[in-house]
């Protein structure tokens, strides 16, 4: 059983995925994404959204921020099973950008718009970096997480 080619291949893929999550670039992207998600969740209280703490946009940011933080922080612990979910994080970043107009309807202050557009753009870029690394890793089996010089592949 130990010499079966599919078992050996599966172990190699698991080892590559484990190594991919430990590169400095992958850890930096994961940390920044976690901070962006936590800020998004707390932003209604930090930026001082109008309409109280239970406005629809505040609740939307809270839920979206917690979901984004949990989704993006899962890559380090189970990279081989979760890297394809980076596209869901991209969708959450895009949603954050358009949420003031979709959820609130009438945007009363520029504070809510600026907060969501900047935070959403950062979240989207971090998710794109994570998904690009996942795509690069699946295309080149020897490439580390998020590509580049730290990955151990041909891009050194």
C-alpha positions in Angstrom: 0.0 0.0 0.0 2.9 2.4 0.8 4.2 2.2 -2.8 1.0 3.0 -4.6 1.7 5.8 -7.1 -1.5 7.7 -6.1 -0.7 7.6 -2.4 2.8 8.9 -3.0 1.5 11.6 -5.2 -1.1 12.6 -2.6 1.6 12.8 0.1 3.8 15.0 -2.2 0.8 17.4 -2.9 0.1 17.6 0.8 3.7 18.4 1.6 3.8 21.1 -1.1 0.6 22.6 0.3 1.9 22.6 3.8 5.1 24.3 2.6 3.1 26.8 0.6 1.3 28.1 3.7 4.6 28.7 5.6 6.2 31.1 3.1 6.7 34.7 4.3 4.6 36.0 1.5 1.7 33.7 2.2 1.9 34.6 5.9 2.0 38.3 5.2 -1.1 38.1 2.9 -3.0 36.0 5.4 -2.1 38.4 8.3 -3.1 41.5 6.3 -6.3 39.8 5.2 -7.2 38.9 8.7 -6.6 42.5 9.9 -8.7 43.8 7.0 -11.6 41.5 7.9 -11.4 42.5 11.5 -11.3 46.2 10.6 -14.3 45.7 8.3 -16.2 44.1 11.1 -15.4 46.9 13.6 -15.5 49.8 11.0 -19.0 51.0 11.8 -17.9 51.7 15.4 -14.4 53.0 14.4 -15.5 55.2 11.6 -18.8 56.2 13.3 -21.5 55.2 10.9 -24.6 57.3 11.1 -27.9 55.7 12.1 -26.6 53.9 15.2 -24.9 50.6 15.7 -27.8 48.6 14.3 -28.1 50.3 10.9 -28.3 47.8 8.0 -24.8 48.8 6.7 -23.2 48.3 10.1 -24.7 44.8 10.4 -23.6 44.0 6.9 -20.1 45.1 7.5 -20.0 43.1 10.8 -21.1 39.9 9.1 -19.0 40.4 6.0 -15.9 41.3 8.0 -16.2 38.3 10.2 -16.8 36.0 7.2 -13.8 37.5 5.3 -11.5 37.1 8.3 -12.5 33.5 8.9 -12.3 32.6 5.3 -8.9 34.2 4.7 -7.4 32.9 8.0 -8.3 29.4 7.1 -5.7 29.2 4.3 -2.8 28.8 6.7 -4.2 25.9 8.5 -5.7 23.9 5.6 -4.2 25.4 2.5 -4.6 22.3 0.4 -8.4 22.2 1.0 -9.2 25.9 1.2 -7.1 27.7 -1.5 -9.9 27.5 -4.0 -12.2 29.5 -1.7 -10.1 32.6 -2.3 -12.6 33.5 -5.0 -15.3 33.7 -2.4 -13.1 36.2 -0.5 -12.8 38.2 -3.8 -16.6 38.3 -3.9 -16.8 39.6 -0.3 -14.3 42.3 -1.2 -16.3 43.4 -4.2 -19.5 43.3 -2.1 -17.9 45.6 0.5 -17.2 48.2 -2.2 -20.8 48.3 -3.5 -22.6 47.6 -0.1 -23.2 51.3 0.8 -25.4 51.8 -2.2 -27.0 48.4 -2.3 -27.7 48.0 1.5 -28.2 51.5 2.7 -29.9 52.8 -0.4 -29.4 56.5 0.5 -25.8 57.1 1.5 -25.9 59.9 4.0 -22.2 60.5 4.6 -19.0 60.2 2.6 -17.5 58.5 5.7 -19.4 55.2 5.0 -18.6 55.3 1.3 -14.9 56.0 1.7 -14.6 53.5 4.5 -16.2 50.7 2.5 -14.5 51.5 -0.8 -11.0 51.6 0.7 -11.5 48.5 2.9 -13.2 46.6 0.1 -10.4 47.4 -2.4 -7.8 46.2 0.1 -9.8 43.1 0.8 -10.3 42.4 -2.9 -6.6 42.9 -3.7 -5.5 40.6 -0.8 -8.0 37.9 -2.0 -6.8 38.2 -5.5 -3.2 37.7 -4.3 -4.3 34.6 -2.5 -6.2 33.2 -5.4 -3.4 34.0 -7.9 -1.0 32.1 -5.6 -3.4 29.2 -5.5 -3.8 29.2 -9.3 0.0 29.4 -9.8 0.5 26.6 -7.4 -2.0 24.3 -9.2 -0.4 25.1 -12.6 3.1 24.5 -11.4 3.2 21.7 -8.8 6.5 22.9 -7.4 5.5 26.5 -6.9 5.0 27.8 -3.3 2.1 29.8 -2.0 1.3 33.0 -3.7 4.1 32.5 -6.3 7.2 34.6 -6.4 10.7 34.4 -5.0 9.6 32.7 -1.7 7.8 29.9 -3.4 10.8 27.8 -4.4 9.8 27.6 -8.0 11.3 28.8 -11.2 10.6 32.5 -10.4 13.6 32.9 -8.1 
